[in-house]
């Protein structure tokens, strides 16, 4: 058919037009058309969004969105993550991805500790108190992230790359985050410390040294636990870890705060309730003056929302470039989908009680010297062990449709 149409057009438009028509109507070309269009359309759209944000919201917010895009692209391009490497460490004694996380955190802390100390009036760390609810929240977050094979950033990345489970989990994660913040003051009444940080307790230099030694000790323990053939860190993980470290430091410098995920998701749900005229005055958190100001503003002026959107679109861009968006979808039985929805709610709710997820508490908490980040790591890791054991019992081992 393509050759026949080309022969008809040749006398009128010339051989070049005929050849182009023949190529354009070729079935193999048509099957690749969405991907080819994506090569040009997706980058153009992302550049346009960045330009519009810079023009109408502010250059700083345009840059933050670009950082989110870069993070999403890095995670998806290098298959970097948090939940998966923890699972590999526990199940298969393959800690390379987990050790790469520790390397990235260490690199950020080398810059973040002195940077925050020198510019304490402009920069803040991911510092939070330690309490009963925080420890319990981290445990249940670790458990639930293994049920859906994705933490906060992982859910965003997986949703952007077309993962069906993550697309279902994401809105329930947001609802859970909103609800956790709604009840946060009640949970804090169970007992909590002040925010404890290594720079305040030991000074910035000694605090940094202790932080790095802690990371080194955990990395060595993980490598000792590993099978001998699994102790090498692949080159791509080194590149990913260092790239993410650079982007995290830039995020801190440009936005004035460490990279986070959970708050932005809760804010999206809160703005939805506001649009539905739901009264939030009964919540100490959402009715506070600071949150009322946030709720009155566009999400494009919220740092965490911008990086979250960037993560989704960055992962989408890479998945589209690879042609992964059309890959086979995972199939779960009904009980599996119900469990995934519940796990999404629990992951969002518990992350608010724990003052963050793998990004806000573990990565940004430890890299800026917060002791709660270390407590979070221990509690969430134990929770992950339980979550891994629960997966097959709840029908969450995926089959491909």
C-alpha positions in Angstrom: 0.0 0.0 0.0 2.8 2.4 1.0 4.7 1.8 -2.3 1.4 2.2 -4.3 0.6 5.6 -2.8 4.3 6.7 -3.4 4.0 5.8 -7.0 0.8 7.9 -7.3 2.4 10.9 -5.6 5.7 10.8 -7.5 4.6 12.5 -10.7 2.9 15.3 -8.8 5.3 16.0 -5.9 8.5 14.4 -7.1 10.5 11.3 -5.9 11.5 12.8 -2.6 7.9 13.2 -1.5 7.1 9.7 -2.7 10.0 8.2 -0.8 8.9 10.1 2.4 5.4 8.8 2.0 6.5 5.3 1.5 8.6 5.5 4.7 5.9 7.2 6.7 3.3 4.6 5.9 5.7 1.7 6.6 4.3 -0.4 9.5 7.7 -0.5 11.3 7.9 3.3 11.1 4.3 3.8 12.3 5.0 1.5 15.3 7.9 3.8 16.3 6.0 7.0 15.6 4.9 7.8 19.2 8.5 7.2 20.4 10.0 9.4 17.6 7.5 12.2 18.3 8.3 11.9 22.0 12.0 12.5 21.3 11.1 16.0 20.2 7.8 16.8 21.9 8.7 15.7 25.5 11.9 17.8 25.7 10.1 20.8 24.2 7.3 20.5 26.7 9.7 20.2 29.6 11.7 23.2 28.5 8.5 25.2 28.0 7.3 24.3 31.6 10.7 25.4 33.0 10.6 28.7 31.1 7.0 29.4 32.2 7.8 28.7 35.8 10.8 31.0 35.6 8.8 33.7 34.0 5.6 33.6 36.1 6.7 32.2 39.4 10.4 33.0 39.6 13.7 31.8 38.3 14.5 30.0 41.5 11.4 27.8 41.1 12.2 27.1 37.4 15.6 25.9 38.6 14.1 23.7 41.3 11.8 22.1 38.7 14.9 21.4 36.5 16.6 19.8 39.5 13.5 17.6 40.0 13.7 16.6 36.3 17.4 15.8 36.6 16.7 13.7 39.7 13.9 11.8 38.0 16.0 11.2 34.9 19.0 10.0 37.0 16.9 7.5 39.1 15.2 6.1 36.0 18.2 6.1 33.7 20.4 4.2 36.2 17.6 2.2 37.8 18.6 3.7 41.1 16.3 3.5 44.1 15.8 2.9 47.8 13.3 0.1 48.4 14.7 -2.2 45.8 18.3 -2.1 47.0 17.1 -2.7 50.6 15.1 -5.7 49.4 18.2 -7.0 47.5 20.4 -6.6 50.6 17.9 -8.5 52.8 16.8 -11.2 50.4 19.8 -11.9 48.2 22.7 -10.4 50.2 23.4 -7.9 47.3 24.0 -4.6 49.1 25.6 -2.7 46.2 22.6 -0.4 45.8 22.3 0.2 49.5 26.0 1.0 49.8 25.6 3.4 46.9 22.9 5.2 48.9 25.3 5.6 51.8 28.1 6.9 49.5 25.7 9.5 48.1 24.6 10.6 51.6 28.2 10.8 52.7 29.1 13.0 49.7 26.2 15.4 50.5 27.1 15.6 54.2 30.6 16.7 53.4 29.2 19.8 51.7 25.9 20.2 53.7 27.4 20.3 57.2 29.7 23.3 56.6 27.2 24.9 54.2 24.4 25.0 56.7 26.7 26.1 59.5 28.0 29.0 57.5 24.6 30.0 56.2 22.3 29.0 59.1 20.0 32.0 58.5 19.3 31.0 54.9 19.7 27.2 54.9 18.0 24.6 57.1 18.6 20.9 57.5 16.1 18.0 57.6 16.1 18.0 61.4 13.3 16.4 63.3 12.6 15.0 66.8 12.8 11.4 67.9 9.7 9.9 69.5 7.5 6.9 69.8 5.3 7.8 66.9 8.4 8.6 64.8 10.0 5.2 65.4 6.7 3.4 64.8 6.0 5.5 61.7 9.4 4.6 60.2 8.8 0.9 60.9 5.5 0.8 59.2 6.8 2.9 56.3 9.6 0.4 55.8 7.0 -2.4 55.9 4.6 -0.8 53.5 7.3 0.4 51.0 8.3 -3.3 50.5 4.7 -4.3 49.9 4.5 -2.0 46.9 8.2 -2.0 46.0 8.6 1.7 46.2 9.2 4.5 48.7 8.1 8.1 48.3 10.5 8.9 45.5 10.2 5.4 44.1 6.4 5.7 43.8 6.8 9.0 41.9 9.5 7.5 39.6 7.5 4.3 39.0 4.4 6.2 38.3 6.2 8.4 35.8 7.6 5.4 34.0 4.1 3.8 33.7 4.1 1.3 36.5 0.5 0.3 37.1 0.9 -0.4 40.8 2.6 2.9 41.4 -0.1 4.8 39.5 -2.7 3.3 41.8 -0.6 3.8 45.0 0.3 7.4 44.3 -3.0 9.1 45.1 -3.5 7.0 48.2 0.0 7.9 49.3 -1.0 11.6 49.0 -4.2 11.0 51.0 -2.3 9.2 53.7 0.3 12.0 53.9 -2.5 14.5 54.3 -4.2 12.4 57.0 -0.9 11.8 58.9 -0.2 15.5 59.0 -3.8 16.1 60.1 -3.3 13.9 63.2 0.4 14.7 63.8 -0.1 16.7 67.0 -2.1 13.9 68.5 0.7 11.4 67.9 3.4 13.7 69.1 1.7 13.8 72.5 2.9 10.2 73.0 6.4 11.6 73.7 9.2 13.1 71.7 12.5 14.8 72.1 13.7 18.1 70.7 15.4 17.8 67.3 18.9 16.4 68.0 21.7 17.1 65.5 25.3 16.1 65.4 26.5 19.6 64.6 24.7 21.0 67.7 25.8 18.1 70.0 29.4 17.7 68.8 30.1 20.7 66.7 30.2 20.8 62.9 33.6 19.3 62.4 33.4 16.4 64.9 29.8 15.9 64.0 30.7 15.5 60.4 33.4 13.0 61.3 31.1 10.9 63.4 28.4 11.0 60.6 30.9 9.8 58.0 32.3 7.1 60.4 28.7 5.9 61.0 28.0 5.7 57.2 31.3 3.8 56.7 30.5 1.4 59.5 27.1 0.6 58.0 28.6 0.2 54.5 31.3 -2.2 55.9 28.7 -4.2 57.7 26.6 -4.5 54.6 29.6 -5.6 52.5 30.6 -8.2 55.1 27.0 -9.5 55.0 27.1 -9.7 51.2 28.1 -12.9 49.4 31.7 -12.6 48.2 30.6 -12.2 44.5 28.3 -9.3 45.4 30.7 -7.0 47.1 31.7 -4.9 44.1 29.8 -1.6 43.5 29.0 -1.4 39.7 30.2 1.7 37.9 26.7 2.8 37.0 25.8 3.0 40.8 28.9 5.1 41.5 27.8 7.5 38.7 24.2 7.6 40.0 25.3 8.1 43.6 27.6 11.0 42.8 25.1 12.6 40.4 22.3 12.5 43.0 24.7 13.9 45.6 25.5 16.9 43.3 21.8 17.5 42.6 20.9 17.2 46.3 23.5 19.8 47.2 22.3 22.1 44.5 18.7 21.6 45.7 19.8 22.7 49.2 21.7 25.7 47.9 18.9 26.9 45.6 15.8 26.2 47.6 17.3 26.7 51.1 16.0 23.3 52.3 17.0 19.7 51.7 15.3 17.5 49.2 12.0 16.0 50.4 9.0 14.2 49.0 6.2 13.6 51.5 5.0 17.1 52.3 4.3 17.9 48.7 2.0 14.9 48.3 0.1 15.8 51.4 -0.2 19.4 50.2 -1.8 18.1 46.9 -4.4 16.2 48.9 -5.0 19.2 51.2 -5.6 21.5 48.3 -8.1 19.0 47.0 -10.0 19.0 50.2 -9.9 22.8 50.2 -11.4 22.8 46.7 -14.2 20.5 48.0 -14.9 23.0 50.9 -13.8 20.6 53.6 -13.1 22.3 56.9 -9.5 21.9 58.1 -9.8 24.0 61.2 -9.9 20.9 63.4 -6.3 20.1 62.4 -3.6 22.0 64.3 -1.2 21.3 61.4 -3.3 22.3 58.4 -5.0 25.2 60.2 -1.7 26.8 61.2 -0.9 30.2 59.7 2.1 28.8 57.7 0.0 26.0 56.1 -2.9 28.4 55.4 -0.5 30.5 53.4 0.7 27.5 51.5 -2.8 26.4 50.8 -3.6 29.8 49.4 -0.7 29.7 47.0 -0.1 27.7 43.8 1.6 24.4 44.1 4.2 25.7 41.6 5.6 27.9 44.4 6.0 25.0 46.7 9.5 23.5 46.6 8.6 19.9 47.4 5.7 19.9 44.9 8.0 21.1 42.1 10.7 18.5 42.7 7.9 15.8 42.9 6.5 16.9 39.6 10.0 17.0 38.2 10.6 13.4 39.4 7.5 12.1 37.6 8.2 13.9 34.3 11.9 13.2 34.4 11.2 9.5 34.8 8.6 9.7 32.1 11.0 11.3 29.7 13.6 8.5 30.1 11.0 5.7 30.0 9.6 7.3 26.8 13.1 7.5 25.3 13.7 3.8 26.1 10.4 2.8 24.9 9.5 1.3 28.3 6.1 3.0 28.5 4.6 0.3 26.3 6.1 -2.6 28.2 4.0 -5.4 29.6 1.9 -4.5 32.6 1.9 -6.3 35.9 -1.1 -8.3 37.0 -2.2 -8.7 40.6 -5.2 -10.5 42.0 -7.9 -8.4 43.7 -6.4 -9.0 47.2 -3.1 -7.7 45.8 -4.6 -4.5 44.5 -6.5 -3.9 47.7 -3.3 -4.5 49.7 -1.4 -2.0 47.4 -4.1 0.6 48.1 -3.9 0.1 51.8 -0.1 0.1 51.7 -0.2 3.4 49.8 -2.4 4.9 52.6 -0.1 3.5 55.3 3.0 4.7 53.6 1.7 8.2 53.3 0.4 8.3 56.9 3.4 6.7 58.5 5.9 8.9 56.7 4.3 12.0 58.3 4.7 10.5 61.7 8.3 9.6 60.9 9.0 13.1 59.6 9.9 11.8 56.2 10.5 8.9 53.9 13.7 7.5 52.5 14.5 10.9 51.0 13.4 13.4 53.7 14.3 11.3 56.7 17.0 8.8 55.6 18.8 10.6 52.8 18.4 14.3 53.8 18.1 13.7 57.5 21.4 11.9 57.8 23.2 14.1 55.3 22.3 17.2 57.3 23.2 15.7 60.7 19.8 14.8 62.2 19.9 11.9 64.6 16.4 11.1 63.7 17.6 10.0 60.3 19.8 7.3 61.9 16.9 6.1 64.1 14.7 6.1 61.0 17.1 3.9 59.1 17.2 1.3 61.8 13.4 1.2 62.4 12.5 1.3 58.6 15.1 -1.5 57.9 13.5 -3.7 60.4 10.1 -2.9 59.0 11.3 -3.8 55.5 12.2 -7.3 56.7 8.6 -7.8 57.8 7.3 -6.3 54.6 9.3 -8.6 52.5 8.0 -11.6 54.3 4.4 -10.4 54.0 4.5 -9.8 50.2 3.8 -13.4 49.0 1.2 -13.9 51.7 -0.8 -10.9 50.5 -0.7 -11.7 46.8 1.8 -9.0 45.9 4.3 -11.0 43.9 3.5 -9.7 40.4 2.7 -11.7 37.4 3.0 -10.2 33.9 -0.2 -9.9 32.0 
